[in-house]
Amino acid sequence: MRDHLRRSLLVIALAVLGIGVSVAIDRIHDRLALDHSYTSFCNVNSSVNCDVVLGSRYALLFGVPVSRWAILFYAASIALAGAVMRTSSATARTALSNLLVVQQIWGVLFSAYLAYIAVAVLQTVCLMCGALYLIGIGLFVAAWWLRSGVRVVGRRQRQNTARVDRLVLLGAAVAIALLVVIGGWEALGGSYQRASNAADIARLRPEFYQWFLKQPVLTLPADGANSFGDTQARVTVVEFSDFECAHCLKFHEAVERVMRGSGDDVRVVFRHFPLDASCNPKVPSRVHQQACLAADAAECAAEQGKFWEYHNVLFDNQQELGREFLIAYAERLGLDGQRFATCLGSNETRARVERDARLGAELGIDSTPTVFINGRMIKGALDPDQLADALVLARDPTLR
């Protein structure tokens, strides 16, 4: 077998592997879009969590899942490598291999952008995405190897080598420019059309509209000690949450973003549902071993009028919820440390947490976060755009 054939086959093999991983990612993305309580096999913990990445707005590029763009990208790589194998013209092979290298430079740069979004913006690692990053690096190396194997070494080609290399670099520069434009556009939400009424959502996002209306509507107690917003607000959001839950953190961040511009017609109520059998009989095991203690601590902060400030600190420090950290957070917020520590070990405090957990069990909750928007039960975390749409739908009196 000639050398360029072997090198082309390596590119094709890696691209086929990339398609396989992309299809798996696409299936997870679709499941997350249809069922917000779905948990994939690569949801390991809050730091290693494919679901947070694939369920975010960054999983879409111009309204199309990035996984499907990836499938097209790898299919194009196969087509270019196949063309290199089939052509008998050395000049054509060189041109095609150069184009393949430029394409793979784009792939590596876009992978770097997605990795940055996952780690720096979403603060988690997606294992499946990481597999694609490695495949992308492998494809770039294989494409470069193929390019070096098909270049003609005659005198004329040697004279044109510098010009061809400059064209490759120009292609790479164009790829970088496109990446900056796309990344900036998506990061600023430029491709997402805001909706001001239910009719807009039904037109722009019919799948979400139909899904939202299919969720069951339950009657909840009107009280809620840990709440903010007007008790007469048009929309009440009741959140059953767990401070050690990665999806709950995602929803907390969505609430933080959306509530800044929601006005005063939304009330938010927080209720505890720790996934820990030590305070929640609905849970068969201690899934989150610090969750009950963290919930106790939040109630102790509420006793001193600082529930929401402390609630934010807990979500910002999900990896450090031991007793000594909880007391330190209280002192950082200016709470009475001795009073807080005494409260943290009291039966009365734990009883308040258990009361919320029992209510959650009676409502059929078995995962966190579970959210009720004007009584409509939603399992799983909505991202900021979905939450904004849900609030618009909840405000429409004809849909209640």
C-alpha positions, 0 to 999 in steps of 0.5 A: 500500500502506498504511503499516502493511502495508509495515512489517509486511512488513519484520518478516516479511522479517527473521523469515524471514531469522532462520528461515533462519539458525536452521535452518543453526545447528540443522544444525550443532548436530546434526552436532556432537552426532552427530560430535564430530570435525565441523568447520563452515565457521564454525570459523575459529580459537580466537577465532572458532568457532561449533563451541565455542558450538554444541557447548556445554551453553549451546546447549540450553535446557531440553534443546531446542536454542536454534536450535529455540526461535529458529525458534519465536520467529521464527515467532511474529513472523511470525504477529503481523506477519501478524495486524497486516496482516490485522485491520481494527480499529485498536485490535487493530492497536495491541494486536498491535503492542505485543505484537510490541514486547514479544516483540522486547525479549525477543529482544534481551535473550536475544541479549545473554545468549547473546553474554555466554555466548559471549564471557565464558564460552566466550571465543569468537565465533560468527559465525552467532549474531552474524547472529541478534543483528543480525537481532534488533536489526533486528526490534526496530527494525522492530517499534517502527516498525510500532507507531508506524505503527499507533497511533490518534491520536484524543483517547481514544488520546492519553489512553491512550498513557501507560497502554499505554507502561507496559504495554509497559515491564511486559512488558519487565520480565517478559521480563528477569525470565524471562531471569534465571531461565532464565539462572541455571537453565541456567548452574547446570546445573539442567536437566541430570540427572546420571547415576550408572550406565550405565542412567541414561544409557541412559534419560536420554540414549539418543543419547549412550549408543548413540553412545558404544558404537559407537566403536571400541575399540583397544589402546594402550601402557600407558606414558605419561610425562605422566600423573596418577592411579593407574596401577591406576585403573578408567578411563584417559583418553589424550588426543592433543592440540595446544596450538594447537587450539581444540577441545583447549582445550575438552576441557582445560577439560572435564577440569579441571571433571570431574576435580575430582569424579571421585575417584582412579579416573581416570588421564589420559595426555597425548600430543602430536599437533601439527597441524604437518608440521614434527614430525608426518608425518601432517599434510600442512601447517603448520595450527598453526605454533606447535604443535610448538614448544609441544609441545617446550616442554611436554616441557622443562617435564616434564624439570623436573617441571612438565609439567601446570602448564606444560600449563595455561599453554599452553592459557590462552595459545593466542594467544601460543606464540612462543619468547619467550613459551614461555621467559617462561612457564617462568620464571614457573613457577620453572623454570631458564630457561637449561636450559629454553631449551637443551632447547627446541632439542634433537633429543632433545626433538623426538624425544619429540614425534615419537614420540607423533605417530607412535603417533597416526598408527598408531592412525589419528588425523587430528584433535585432540583424539582421546581414548581412554577405556579404549581407546574412541576418541572424535574431537573434544572432549566437553563436561564433561557428556558427559565425565562420562557417558563416565566413568560408562559406562567404569566399567561392566564390562559395557560394555567 
